[in-house]
Amino acid sequence: MYKLAAFLLHGALLVASQEMCGLTVKVITPVGAPFSGMPVQLIGPAGATIQEQSTDAQGIARFCDFGFGPHTLLVDDKTCLPVVVKNVRLDLRAEQTVTIVKNSCAHWMGSRGCSVYLRVGDESKRAIPSPLLEVEGVAEPIDGDRFGRLRATLSPNSSARFRVSAGGYLSRNIEIPCSQFEDIELNVTLNSK
């Protein structure tokens, strides 16, 4: 609890308080566990990062000294699903605590290489349902969904040849290189037979 002392000086009320930390950010997983080591940025009203730190073992990051005006919090480990909280303001009357739920990216965890996303459509850019993706050197083809989407993973520093096909359409061969860890998104057009 903070001790306040008030003084009346020339008609103005002056308030002095004990030192406090302006903002505590608690980052947790969807099941409520602390998310340690998560980078948290405090961005000032002009858009520049004022402070940056990683959460501790309890999922806590504290920003004690920052200016007035609307600030932004950015919780982002550069994988996916960053969380942004806008209009965070310093309030000298009480410390604020913001709890943020950071979802993990299960499909990226431990992944090395490239995630390839293909969207298969016809000449009019309409999705072709249930396309098929055959990867050179892989026995089992990959089935697409009703929206014409396909997903594959490539090893880093490699390339792969793909054959994309669908009933009633001419198949198409494509080669996709993968340098390191990246997302590759391609629209693939198939022509009618």
N, CA, C and O of each residue as an XYZ file, in Angstrom:
772
protein
N       0.845     -1.172      0.000
C       0.000      0.000      0.000
C       0.892      1.237      0.000
O       1.953      1.245      0.625
N       0.471      2.248     -0.681
C       1.260      3.471     -0.790
C       0.815      4.477      0.267
O      -0.375      4.628      0.542
N       1.778      5.149      0.840
C       1.478      6.209      1.801
C       1.441      7.519      1.042
O       2.352      7.831      0.274
N       0.398      8.273      1.257
C       0.267      9.556      0.586
C       0.326     10.672      1.616
O      -0.194     10.554      2.725
N       0.957     11.731      1.225
C       0.989     12.923      2.072
C       0.531     14.094      1.212
O       1.032     14.281      0.103
N      -0.405     14.873      1.707
C      -0.925     15.995      0.932
C      -0.496     17.307      1.589
O      -0.478     17.438      2.813
N      -0.157     18.263      0.743
C       0.261     19.571      1.213
C      -0.541     20.618      0.467
O      -0.763     20.488     -0.737
N      -0.978     21.656      1.166
C      -1.694     22.753      0.534
C      -0.725     23.917      0.405
O      -0.227     24.434      1.405
N      -0.458     24.327     -0.837
C       0.504     25.382     -1.090
C      -0.089     26.320     -2.124
O      -0.278     25.930     -3.276
N      -0.382     27.537     -1.737
C      -0.944     28.559     -2.609
C      -2.162     28.044     -3.375
O      -2.288     28.287     -4.575
N      -3.048     27.341     -2.695
C      -4.284     26.881     -3.315
C      -4.153     25.618     -4.143
O      -5.151     25.145     -4.688
N      -2.964     25.056     -4.257
C      -2.794     23.832     -5.042
C      -2.535     22.667     -4.103
O      -1.805     22.799     -3.120
N      -3.123     21.548     -4.404
C      -2.921     20.359     -3.610
C      -1.754     19.577     -4.203
O      -1.812     19.145     -5.355
N      -0.710     19.398     -3.429
C       0.447     18.629     -3.867
C       0.408     17.274     -3.182
O       0.172     17.194     -1.976
N       0.633     16.223     -3.928
C       0.605     14.880     -3.378
C       1.980     14.258     -3.570
O       2.516     14.273     -4.678
N       2.545     13.722     -2.523
C       3.810     13.013     -2.600
C       3.551     11.562     -2.241
O       2.782     11.279     -1.322
N       4.173     10.649     -2.944
C       3.951      9.236     -2.659
C       5.280      8.511     -2.618
O       6.302      9.012     -3.087
N       5.240      7.311     -2.042
C       6.432      6.482     -2.064
C       6.666      6.026     -3.491
O       5.755      6.025     -4.319
N       7.909      5.638     -3.764
C       8.266      5.170     -5.100
C       7.431      3.954     -5.478
O       7.206      3.060     -4.662
N       6.980      3.936     -6.713
C       6.208      2.811     -7.221
C       6.647      2.504     -8.641
O       7.262      3.338     -9.307
N       6.333      1.323     -9.091
C       6.623      0.924    -10.456
C       5.340      1.125    -11.259
O       4.280      0.643    -10.861
N       5.427      1.827    -12.378
C       4.233      2.204    -13.129
C       3.462      1.068    -13.759
O       2.235      1.124    -13.830
N       4.161      0.020    -14.226
C       3.463     -1.011    -14.988
C       4.123     -2.369    -14.800
O       5.336     -2.516    -14.949
N       3.311     -3.342    -14.475
C       3.752     -4.732    -14.415
C       3.005     -5.494    -15.494
O       1.780     -5.418    -15.585
N       3.744     -6.226    -16.309
C       3.146     -7.046    -17.364
C       3.362     -8.496    -16.977
O       4.490     -8.923    -16.727
N       2.267     -9.253    -16.930
C       2.343    -10.679    -16.630
C       1.922    -11.428    -17.880
O       0.804    -11.255    -18.365
N       2.822    -12.268    -18.410
C       2.528    -13.033    -19.622
C       2.337    -14.494    -19.220
O       3.190    -15.092    -18.564
N       1.200    -15.052    -19.626
C       0.880    -16.438    -19.290
C       0.512    -17.217    -20.551
O       0.194    -16.635    -21.588
N       0.563    -18.536    -20.442
C       0.131    -19.416    -21.525
C      -1.388    -19.572    -21.446
O      -1.992    -19.152    -20.459
N      -2.012    -20.161    -22.455
C      -3.470    -20.354    -22.409
C      -3.958    -21.171    -21.210
O      -5.126    -21.062    -20.835
N      -3.094    -21.984    -20.602
C      -3.507    -22.757    -19.429
C      -3.128    -22.058    -18.125
O      -3.302    -22.628    -17.047
N      -2.607    -20.820    -18.210
C      -2.324    -20.024    -17.022
C      -0.924    -20.136    -16.462
O      -0.629    -19.531    -15.431
N      -0.048    -20.894    -17.110
C       1.332    -21.024    -16.636
C       2.140    -19.787    -17.024
O       1.885    -19.200    -18.075
N       3.112    -19.376    -16.200
C       3.957    -18.225    -16.557
C       4.722    -18.496    -17.842
O       5.206    -19.606    -18.065
N       4.829    -17.480    -18.684
C       5.564    -17.592    -19.948
C       6.889    -16.868    -19.750
O       6.958    -15.654    -19.938
N       7.939    -17.589    -19.374
C       9.223    -16.949    -19.100
C      10.015    -16.732    -20.384
O       9.854    -17.461    -21.362
N      10.868    -15.721    -20.361
C      11.736    -15.422    -21.498
C      11.035    -14.772    -22.673
O      11.607    -14.709    -23.762
N       9.820    -14.287    -22.493
C       9.058    -13.666    -23.579
C       9.445    -12.191    -23.688
O       9.330    -11.459    -22.704
N       9.904    -11.732    -24.870
C      10.237    -10.320    -25.051
C       8.992     -9.422    -24.973
O       7.967     -9.705    -25.593
N       9.105     -8.346    -24.207
C       8.025     -7.359    -24.063
C       8.618     -5.985    -24.336
O       9.625     -5.602    -23.739
N       7.984     -5.244    -25.245
C       8.452     -3.892    -25.562
C       7.428     -2.870    -25.080
O       6.221     -3.078    -25.200
N       7.923     -1.773    -24.538
C       7.089     -0.622    -24.222
C       7.406      0.427    -25.280
O       8.537      0.903    -25.378
N       6.398      0.779    -26.066
C       6.566      1.702    -27.190
C       5.896      3.017    -26.829
O       4.743      3.039    -26.400
N       6.617      4.104    -27.004
C       6.117      5.421    -26.624
C       5.119      6.001    -27.603
O       4.868      5.424    -28.661
N       4.541      7.156    -27.246
C       3.538      7.798    -28.097
C       4.033      8.109    -29.510
O       3.234      8.147    -30.446
N       5.344      8.333    -29.678
C       5.895      8.650    -30.998
C       6.192      7.392    -31.825
O       6.596      7.494    -32.983
N       5.991      6.206    -31.232
C       6.197      4.968    -31.971
C       7.561      4.328    -31.800
O       7.836      3.298    -32.414
N       8.424      4.913    -30.980
C       9.762      4.353    -30.748
C       9.743      3.470    -29.500
O       9.024      3.752    -28.541
N      10.532      2.408    -29.522
C      10.642      1.541    -28.356
C      11.381      2.283    -27.258
O      12.501      2.754    -27.460
N      10.753      2.385    -26.098
C      11.338      3.087    -24.961
C      12.116      2.117    -24.083
O      13.229      2.409    -23.645
N      11.513      0.958    -23.832
C      12.153     -0.069    -23.018
C      11.785     -1.422    -23.586
O      10.720     -1.598    -24.178
N      12.694     -2.389    -23.395
C      12.426     -3.753    -23.815
C      13.070     -4.695    -22.816
O      14.210     -4.490    -22.401
N      12.338     -5.722    -22.435
C      12.885     -6.727    -21.537
C      12.149     -8.033    -21.730
O      11.070     -8.069    -22.321
N      12.738     -9.110    -21.227
C      12.105    -10.419    -21.298
C      11.491    -10.747    -19.950
O      11.988    -10.313    -18.910
N      10.414    -11.511    -19.969
C       9.764    -11.886    -18.728
C      10.657    -12.818    -17.910
O      11.449    -13.582    -18.462
N      10.516    -12.742    -16.593
C      11.306    -13.586    -15.701
C      10.638    -14.968    -15.557
O       9.706    -15.286    -16.296
N      11.106    -15.763    -14.629
C      10.593    -17.125    -14.442
C       9.113    -17.141    -14.061
O       8.423    -18.135    -14.288
N       8.627    -16.041    -13.481
C       7.205    -15.940    -13.121
C       6.369    -15.307    -14.236
O       5.176    -15.058    -14.062
N       7.007    -15.049    -15.384
C       6.289    -14.437    -16.503
C       6.096    -12.941    -16.354
O       5.214    -12.367    -16.992
N       6.901    -12.301    -15.525
C       6.731    -10.880    -15.186
C       7.800    -10.016    -15.867
O       8.978    -10.371    -15.904
N       7.358     -8.879    -16.400
C       8.242     -7.808    -16.866
C       7.711     -6.517    -16.244
O       6.502     -6.283    -16.235
N       8.617     -5.674    -15.720
C       8.182     -4.439    -15.053
C       8.793     -3.231    -15.750
O       9.976     -3.213    -16.088
N       7.956     -2.232    -15.951
C       8.375     -0.958    -16.538
C       8.048      0.119    -15.517
O       6.895      0.529    -15.381
N       9.069      0.576    -14.800
C       8.839      1.460    -13.666
C       8.844      2.937    -14.022
O       8.117      3.714    -13.403
N       9.635      3.343    -14.989
C       9.793      4.766    -15.249
C       9.599      5.045    -16.735
O      10.473      4.753    -17.551
N       8.455      5.607    -17.072
C       8.200      6.022    -18.450
C       7.275      7.226    -18.431
O       6.656      7.525    -17.410
N       7.181      7.912    -19.550
C       6.472      9.184    -19.601
C       4.966      9.067    -19.720
O       4.397      7.975    -19.711
N       4.346     10.218    -19.830
C       2.899     10.285    -19.969
C       2.500     10.071    -21.422
O       3.354     10.003    -22.306
N       1.226      9.967    -21.657
C       0.706      9.778    -22.997
C       0.417      8.313    -23.281
O       0.783      7.431    -22.504
N      -0.246      8.065    -24.409
C      -0.625      6.685    -24.747
C       0.570      5.865    -25.241
O       1.197      6.209    -26.242
N       0.870      4.799    -24.542
C       1.954      3.887    -24.893
C       1.356      2.583    -25.432
O       0.158      2.334    -25.301
N       2.199      1.774    -26.030
C       1.784      0.477    -26.569
C       2.706     -0.599    -26.028
O       3.921     -0.414    -25.958
N       2.116     -1.730    -25.646
C       2.890     -2.904    -25.260
C       2.896     -3.870    -26.429
O       1.860     -4.093    -27.054
N       4.050     -4.445    -26.730
C       4.171     -5.455    -27.775
C       4.829     -6.678    -27.155
O       5.969     -6.620    -26.694
N       4.096     -7.784    -27.151
C       4.606     -9.058    -26.658
C       4.821     -9.920    -27.896
O       3.863    -10.351    -28.538
N       6.099    -10.170    -28.227
C       6.390    -10.819    -29.505
C       7.726    -11.540    -29.438
O       8.765    -10.922    -29.206
N       7.692    -12.852    -29.642
C       8.928    -13.631    -29.691
C       9.344    -13.937    -31.124
O      10.149    -14.838    -31.359
N       8.800    -13.193    -32.082
C       9.148    -13.277    -33.506
C       8.785    -14.620    -34.140
O       9.357    -14.991    -35.165
N       7.840    -15.352    -33.541
C       7.386    -16.575    -34.185
C       6.038    -16.321    -34.838
O       5.937    -16.253    -36.063
N       5.009    -16.182    -34.023
C       3.688    -15.883    -34.566
C       2.796    -15.345    -33.456
O       3.140    -15.404    -32.275
N       1.661    -14.828    -33.854
C       0.638    -14.320    -32.943
C       1.149    -13.328    -31.904
O       0.980    -13.552    -30.706
N       1.775    -12.229    -32.344
C       2.168    -11.214    -31.372
C       0.931    -10.586    -30.731
O      -0.145    -10.556    -31.328
N       1.101    -10.087    -29.515
C      -0.002     -9.445    -28.801
C       0.344     -7.970    -28.636
O       1.447     -7.622    -28.216
N      -0.622     -7.103    -28.975
C      -0.440     -5.663    -28.862
C      -1.515     -5.111    -27.930
O      -2.700     -5.400    -28.097
N      -1.093     -4.318    -26.952
C      -2.020     -3.635    -26.053
C      -1.777     -2.153    -26.221
O      -0.674     -1.667    -25.969
N      -2.803     -1.430    -26.647
C      -2.652      0.003    -26.922
C      -3.226      0.854    -25.795
O      -3.980      0.377    -24.946
N      -2.847      2.119    -25.818
C      -3.343      3.132    -24.885
C      -3.030      2.827    -23.426
O      -3.854      3.057    -22.541
N      -1.831      2.308    -23.187
C      -1.349      2.101    -21.829
C      -0.803      3.437    -21.356
O       0.038      4.043    -22.021
N      -1.281      3.894    -20.211
C      -0.865      5.198    -19.695
C      -0.309      5.064    -18.285
O      -0.786      4.250    -17.494
N       0.689      5.857    -17.981
C       1.254      5.910    -16.645
C       0.240      6.569    -15.721
O      -0.288      7.640    -16.019
N      -0.023      5.913    -14.593
C      -0.932      6.465    -13.586
C      -0.151      6.513    -12.276
O       0.141      5.472    -11.688
N       0.184      7.705    -11.822
C       0.996      7.850    -10.615
C       0.232      7.541     -9.335
O       0.823      7.513     -8.255
N      -1.074      7.310     -9.442
C      -1.854      6.990     -8.249
C      -1.751      5.518     -7.863
O      -1.873      5.172     -6.688
N      -1.526      4.645     -8.856
C      -1.474      3.213     -8.554
C      -0.721      2.471     -9.647
O      -0.773      2.840    -10.820
N      -0.027      1.427     -9.246
C       0.659      0.584    -10.209
C      -0.378     -0.233    -10.982
O      -1.344     -0.741    -10.413
N      -0.152     -0.344    -12.282
C      -1.054     -1.123    -13.126
C      -0.448     -2.486    -13.400
O       0.768     -2.616    -13.548
N      -1.288     -3.491    -13.467
C      -0.852     -4.820    -13.873
C      -1.690     -5.234    -15.067
O      -2.919     -5.202    -15.019
N      -1.013     -5.626    -16.143
C      -1.681     -6.098    -17.350
C      -1.311     -7.565    -17.516
O      -0.130     -7.909    -17.571
N      -2.316     -8.427    -17.597
C      -2.080     -9.850    -17.819
C      -2.366    -10.164    -19.275
O      -3.434     -9.841    -19.797
N      -1.400    -10.799    -19.925
C      -1.507    -11.092    -21.355
C      -1.395    -12.600    -21.557
O      -0.473    -13.238    -21.048
N      -2.340    -13.160    -22.303
C      -2.287    -14.570    -22.666
C      -1.613    -14.653    -24.029
O      -2.123    -14.121    -25.015
N      -0.458    -15.326    -24.081
C       0.291    -15.479    -25.331
C       0.147    -16.914    -25.804
O       0.646    -17.845    -25.173
N      -0.535    -17.078    -26.910
C      -0.675    -18.409    -27.496
C       0.629    -18.816    -28.152
O       1.339    -17.992    -28.727
N       0.932    -20.102    -28.056
C       2.128    -20.610    -28.718
C       1.765    -21.030    -30.136
O       0.590    -21.111    -30.495
N       2.763    -21.287    -30.908
C       2.574    -21.693    -32.301
C       2.980    -23.142    -32.412
O       4.124    -23.446    -32.752
N       2.060    -24.036    -32.131
C       2.378    -25.465    -32.065
C       3.011    -25.965    -33.356
O       3.910    -26.804    -33.309
N       2.568    -25.472    -34.500
C       3.114    -25.968    -35.760
C       4.539    -25.484    -36.008
O       5.216    -26.002    -36.898
N       5.008    -24.502    -35.239
C       6.370    -24.002    -35.414
C       7.322    -24.549    -34.373
O       8.538    -24.503    -34.561
N       6.793    -25.065    -33.281
C       7.660    -25.470    -32.187
C       8.642    -26.547    -32.649
O       8.226    -27.606    -33.119
N       9.919    -26.286    -32.519
C      10.935    -27.243    -32.904
C      11.131    -27.350    -34.405
O      11.926    -28.169    -34.867
N      10.422    -26.539    -35.172
C      10.500    -26.628    -36.621
C      11.759    -25.943    -37.130
O      12.127    -24.861    -36.672
N      12.395    -26.580    -38.066
C      13.531    -25.993    -38.754
C      13.231    -26.124    -40.235
O      12.843    -27.198    -40.694
N      13.397    -25.095    -40.958
C      13.131    -25.153    -42.389
C      12.008    -24.229    -42.779
O      11.751    -23.224    -42.116
N      11.338    -24.576    -43.863
C      10.313    -23.716    -44.442
C       8.941    -24.375    -44.397
O       8.797    -25.567    -44.667
N       7.948    -23.583    -44.056
C       6.559    -24.021    -44.173
C       6.052    -23.506    -45.509
O       6.123    -22.310    -45.790
N       5.544    -24.412    -46.326
C       5.054    -24.062    -47.661
C       3.529    -24.152    -47.647
O       2.955    -25.185    -47.303
N       2.886    -23.047    -48.028
C       1.432    -22.999    -48.112
C       1.060    -22.720    -49.563
O       1.471    -21.714    -50.140
N       0.288    -23.610    -50.135
C      -0.161    -23.429    -51.518
C      -1.668    -23.252    -51.513
O      -2.387    -23.939    -50.789
N      -2.133    -22.323    -52.331
C      -3.570    -22.136    -52.540
C      -3.799    -22.393    -54.023
O      -3.275    -21.678    -54.877
N      -4.593    -23.427    -54.320
C      -4.803    -23.873    -55.690
C      -6.142    -23.339    -56.199
O      -7.184    -23.511    -55.567
N      -6.078    -22.677    -57.377
C      -7.288    -22.103    -57.963
C      -7.320    -22.303    -59.467
O      -6.344    -22.747    -60.071
N      -8.454    -21.970    -60.060
C      -8.595    -22.082    -61.514
C      -8.243    -20.758    -62.174
O      -7.767    -19.828    -61.524
N      -8.489    -20.690    -63.495
C      -8.131    -19.474    -64.247
C      -8.873    -18.236    -63.746
O      -8.403    -17.112    -63.927
N     -10.035    -18.442    -63.116
C     -10.836    -17.321    -62.584
C     -10.520    -17.032    -61.122
O     -11.220    -16.251    -60.477
N      -9.481    -17.649    -60.602
C      -9.034    -17.462    -59.210
C      -9.994    -18.068    -58.188
O      -9.923    -17.738    -57.005
N     -10.901    -18.961    -58.639
C     -11.779    -19.677    -57.709
C     -11.021    -20.872    -57.148
O     -10.266    -21.526    -57.867
N     -11.219    -21.151    -55.888
C     -10.544    -22.276    -55.246
C     -10.945    -23.586    -55.905
O     -12.111    -23.794    -56.243
N      -9.975    -24.462    -56.080
C     -10.234    -25.816    -56.570
C     -10.224    -26.735    -55.346
O      -9.184    -26.921    -54.714
N     -11.391    -27.310    -55.014
C     -11.449    -28.148    -53.817
C     -10.637    -29.439    -53.982
O     -10.519    -29.979    -55.081
N     -10.095    -29.906    -52.891
C      -9.385    -31.187    -52.783
C      -8.260    -31.388    -53.795
O      -8.224    -32.416    -54.472
N      -7.340    -30.427    -53.913
C      -6.192    -30.654    -54.796
C      -5.266    -31.707    -54.178
O      -5.388    -32.051    -53.003
N      -4.363    -32.194    -54.977
C      -3.411    -33.206    -54.541
C      -1.999    -32.677    -54.767
O      -1.709    -32.101    -55.815
N      -1.131    -32.871    -53.795
C       0.258    -32.423    -53.885
C       1.162    -33.647    -53.794
O       1.172    -34.357    -52.788
N       1.907    -33.875    -54.841
C       2.881    -34.962    -54.842
C       4.265    -34.343    -54.755
O       4.603    -33.421    -55.498
N       5.054    -34.870    -53.833
C       6.397    -34.364    -53.607
C       7.375    -35.408    -54.143
O       7.296    -36.586    -53.794
N       8.295    -34.960    -54.992
C       9.276    -35.881    -55.554
C      10.060    -36.561    -54.434
O      10.605    -35.903    -53.548
N      10.104    -37.904    -54.493
C      10.829    -38.658    -53.488
C      10.010    -39.043    -52.276
O      10.519    -39.728    -51.388
N       8.742    -38.620    -52.210
C       7.869    -38.961    -51.087
C       6.732    -39.825    -51.620
O       6.069    -39.452    -52.587
N       6.504    -40.987    -50.987
C       5.536    -41.958    -51.500
C       4.088    -41.469    -51.391
O       3.310    -41.607    -52.335
N       3.733    -40.903    -50.248
C       2.341    -40.512    -50.011
C       2.070    -39.076    -50.453
O       2.793    -38.165    -50.052
N       1.033    -38.858    -51.278
C       0.684    -37.477    -51.646
C       0.001    -36.767    -50.474
O      -0.439    -37.396    -49.511
N      -0.071    -35.458    -50.584
C      -0.724    -34.627    -49.564
C      -2.056    -34.168    -50.128
O      -2.121    -33.624    -51.230
N      -3.132    -34.395    -49.354
C      -4.474    -33.985    -49.770
C      -4.750    -32.563    -49.329
O      -4.440    -32.179    -48.201
N      -5.340    -31.779    -50.232
C      -5.748    -30.425    -49.903
C      -7.159    -30.402    -49.332
O      -7.856    -31.416    -49.320
N      -7.564    -29.238    -48.863
C      -8.908    -29.109    -48.286
C      -9.889    -28.525    -49.296
O      -9.541    -28.321    -50.460
N     -11.098    -28.261    -48.856
C     -12.142    -27.775    -49.763
C     -11.917    -26.338    -50.237
O     -12.602    -25.860    -51.141
N     -10.951    -25.658    -49.618
C     -10.617    -24.295    -50.027
C      -9.414    -24.268    -50.969
O      -8.938    -23.197    -51.346
N      -8.928    -25.445    -51.346
C      -7.794    -25.525    -52.254
C      -6.457    -25.279    -51.593
O      -5.494    -24.921    -52.270
N      -6.373    -25.464    -50.275
C      -5.136    -25.196    -49.538
C      -4.345    -26.478    -49.316
O      -4.904    -27.545    -49.062
N      -3.027    -26.339    -49.422
C      -2.095    -27.434    -49.186
C      -0.942    -26.924    -48.337
O      -0.579    -25.751    -48.413
N      -0.369    -27.805    -47.531
C       0.761    -27.410    -46.686
C       1.823    -28.496    -46.723
O       1.510    -29.686    -46.684
N       3.083    -28.079    -46.798
C       4.224    -28.990    -46.755
C       5.356    -28.307    -46.008
O       5.343    -27.089    -45.830
N       6.330    -29.087    -45.573
C       7.498    -28.552    -44.875
C       8.753    -28.987    -45.617
O       8.883    -30.141    -46.024
N       9.676    -28.041    -45.787
C      10.944    -28.329    -46.462
C      12.101    -28.172    -45.480
O      12.053    -27.337    -44.577
N      13.125    -28.973    -45.664
C      14.345    -28.846    -44.862
C      15.088    -27.578    -45.277
O      14.993    -27.151    -46.428
N      15.831    -26.973    -44.338
C      16.595    -25.782    -44.705
C      17.666    -26.114    -45.739
O      18.166    -27.236    -45.813
N      17.996    -25.106    -46.526
C      19.025    -25.220    -47.567
C      18.733    -26.361    -48.532
O      19.620    -27.142    -48.876
N      17.480    -26.445    -48.961
C      17.086    -27.493    -49.900
C      16.077    -26.920    -50.885
O      15.692    -25.755    -50.790
N      15.660    -27.742    -51.816
C      14.554    -27.394    -52.696
C      13.814    -28.689    -52.990
O      14.364    -29.780    -52.847
N      12.562    -28.554    -53.400
C      11.753    -29.737    -53.693
C      10.916    -29.470    -54.936
O      10.525    -28.338    -55.220
N      10.655    -30.544    -55.663
C       9.773    -30.477    -56.823
C       8.414    -31.009    -56.415
O       8.291    -32.070    -55.803
N       7.408    -30.247    -56.770
C       6.035    -30.605    -56.443
C       5.225    -30.771    -57.725
O       5.474    -30.101    -58.728
N       4.261    -31.667    -57.670
C       3.276    -31.802    -58.752
C       1.929    -31.541    -58.114
O       1.516    -32.253    -57.198
N       1.234    -30.503    -58.608
C      -0.077    -30.126    -58.088
C      -1.120    -30.568    -59.105
O      -1.007    -30.262    -60.292
N      -2.140    -31.293    -58.634
C      -3.173    -31.782    -59.541
C      -4.535    -31.742    -58.867
O      -4.647    -31.626    -57.646
N      -5.575    -31.842    -59.704
C      -6.958    -31.917    -59.224
C      -7.794    -32.494    -60.354
O      -7.474    -32.305    -61.528
N      -8.851    -33.189    -60.008
C      -9.731    -33.776    -61.011
C     -10.290    -32.728    -61.958
O     -10.799    -31.697    -61.517
N     -10.198    -32.990    -63.285
C     -10.725    -32.065    -64.292
C      -9.765    -30.954    -64.681
O     -10.133    -30.071    -65.456
N      -8.533    -30.975    -64.158
C      -7.550    -29.922    -64.422
C      -6.221    -30.539    -64.855
O      -5.898    -31.673    -64.502
N      -5.462    -29.768    -65.626
C      -4.116    -30.176    -66.007
C      -3.198    -29.998    -64.795
O      -3.283    -28.990    -64.095
N      -2.332    -30.965    -64.552
C      -1.418    -30.849    -63.413
C      -0.331    -29.825    -63.723
O      -0.105    -29.468    -64.879
N       0.331    -29.364    -62.679
C       1.378    -28.366    -62.835
C       2.556    -28.756    -61.944
O       2.365    -29.138    -60.789
N       3.758    -28.661    -62.477
C       4.978    -28.933    -61.723
C       5.616    -27.623    -61.297
O       5.719    -26.681    -62.082
N       6.042    -27.577    -60.043
C       6.729    -26.385    -59.534
C       7.906    -26.829    -58.678
O       7.880    -27.907    -58.084
N       8.932    -25.996    -58.619
C      10.078    -26.251    -57.746
C      10.167    -25.097    -56.754
O      10.083    -23.928    -57.129
N      10.340    -25.449    -55.474
C      10.372    -24.437    -54.418
C      11.662    -24.589    -53.624
O      11.922    -25.660    -53.074
N      12.485    -23.522    -53.554
C      13.699    -23.562    -52.731
C      13.407    -23.091    -51.298
O      12.510    -22.281    -51.066
N      14.177    -23.614    -50.357
C      14.079    -23.203    -48.950
C      15.478    -22.837    -48.486
O      16.382    -23.672    -48.513
N      15.663    -21.590    -48.059
C      16.985    -21.192    -47.575
C      17.143    -21.533    -46.093
O      18.023    -22.317    -45.737
N      16.328    -20.971    -45.243
C      16.384    -21.240    -43.803
C      14.962    -21.400    -43.304
O      14.152    -22.085    -43.929
N      14.658    -20.772    -42.183
C      13.333    -20.814    -41.581
C      12.506    -19.678    -42.172
O      12.784    -18.506    -41.921
N      11.493    -20.026    -42.954
C      10.652    -18.994    -43.552
C       9.314    -19.587    -43.948
O       9.174    -20.804    -44.069
N       8.339    -18.727    -44.146
C       7.045    -19.120    -44.684
C       7.037    -18.791    -46.162
O       7.421    -17.697    -46.577
N       6.593    -19.757    -46.948
C       6.492    -19.556    -48.390
C       5.028    -19.749    -48.764
O       4.464    -20.822    -48.549
N       4.416    -18.713    -49.321
C       3.019    -18.784    -49.714
C       2.920    -18.560    -51.219
O       3.428    -17.569    -51.744
N       2.260    -19.494    -51.909
C       2.122    -19.398    -53.359
C       0.688    -19.680    -53.777
O       0.017    -20.552    -53.226
N       0.235    -18.912    -54.774
C      -1.022    -19.221    -55.447
C      -0.667    -20.015    -56.692
O       0.161    -19.584    -57.494
N      -1.289    -21.169    -56.853
C      -1.031    -22.051    -57.989
C      -2.300    -22.115    -58.838
O      -3.369    -22.480    -58.348
N      -2.169    -21.760    -60.101
C      -3.321    -21.812    -61.012
C      -3.238    -23.060    -61.870
O      -2.211    -23.338    -62.488
N      -4.343    -23.815    -61.901
C      -4.453    -24.981    -62.760
C      -5.448    -24.680    -63.869
O      -6.500    -24.087    -63.630
N      -5.106    -25.092    -65.080
C      -5.984    -24.887    -66.234
C      -6.899    -26.091    -66.418
O      -6.518    -27.235    -66.170
N      -8.118    -25.794    -66.861
C      -9.087    -26.872    -67.125
C      -8.579    -27.758    -68.249
O      -7.851    -27.310    -69.134
N      -8.983    -29.041    -68.199
C      -8.610    -29.990    -69.281
C      -9.439    -29.711    -70.502
O      -9.288    -30.389    -71.519
